[in-house]
C-alpha cells in the first residue's frame, strides 16, 4: 500500500509540474512557448530515436536546425502549407501502419521521414496554432489542450463505467467504443463552453469542428504511439516524467492532432 501511495504521489506531482510548466510558458509569451516546445522536441527526438533505432547524432541536429528556422513562420502561408501537407502525408502513412495487423517495422529511410513528419513538424507547428487574427493568443492553444485532456478524461470515465465493446484490442485493450463516443460528446460540450466563456468567439462551429478533430485524431495518435511501443517491446517512451513515462507518452495525442488542426486552419484561410 505504501509503495502504491508513493507511486500515486509521484505521478500526481510530476503531472502537476508538467501542467504548470506547460500552461505557464504558453501564457507568458510566444517566445517562452517556442523555448518549451523546442526542449520538448529534443527530448521527443531522443525518445523516438530509441523507439525507431535512429542515429541520435544525425537526428538531433536535423530537429534543432528545422525548429530554429521554422517555429516563427506561421504568417508565411507557402512554407506553412508545404510543411503541414508533408506532416499530413506522414500521418496518413501512420494510419495505414496502425490498421495493418502485421508488426513489421519501417525501413531506415522511412523512419527518418517519420522523424520529420511525425515528430519535428508537429512540434514546429504547435507554435502556429497559437497565432490568431490579432497575433499571439495563448487562449487558442490552451483551449486545444483542454479539449485533448477532456477527451482523454471522459473517454476513460465513460469507458470504465459503460464500456463493453473494444475499440482497438490489438493495440490498446482498455479503449472502448463507448469511451470514444463519450469522450467526443463531452469534448464537444467543452468546446462550446470554451468558445462562449473563455475564448469569447462568435464563430461556434469552428470550435465544434476542432473538438471533433481532437476527439478523432488524439485517440488515433495515442493508438499509434502504443503500436510503436508494442513493436519496439517497451512500456514507455522514456522516464523523464515519473509515473507518466516520457515526453512522447504525454504528447502523443497533441503531436498527432496539431497537423490536422493546422490543415483545418489552412482550409479556412484558402476558402475565405
Buried (B, 14 or more C-beta within 10 A) or exposed (E): EEEEEEEEEBBEEBBEEBEEEBBEBBEEEBEBBBBBBBBBBBBBBBBBBBBBEBEEEEBBEBBBEBBEEBBBBBEEBEEBBEBBBBBBEBBEBBBEBBEEEEEEBBEEEBBBBBBBBBBBBBBBBBBBBBBEEEEBBBBBBBBBBBBBBBBBBBBBBBBEEEBEEBBBEBBBEEBBBBBBBBBBBBBBBBBEBBBEEEBEBEEEEBBBBBBBBBBBBBBBBBBBBBBBBBBBEBEBBBEBBBBBBBBBBBBBBBBBBBBBBBBBBBEEEEEE
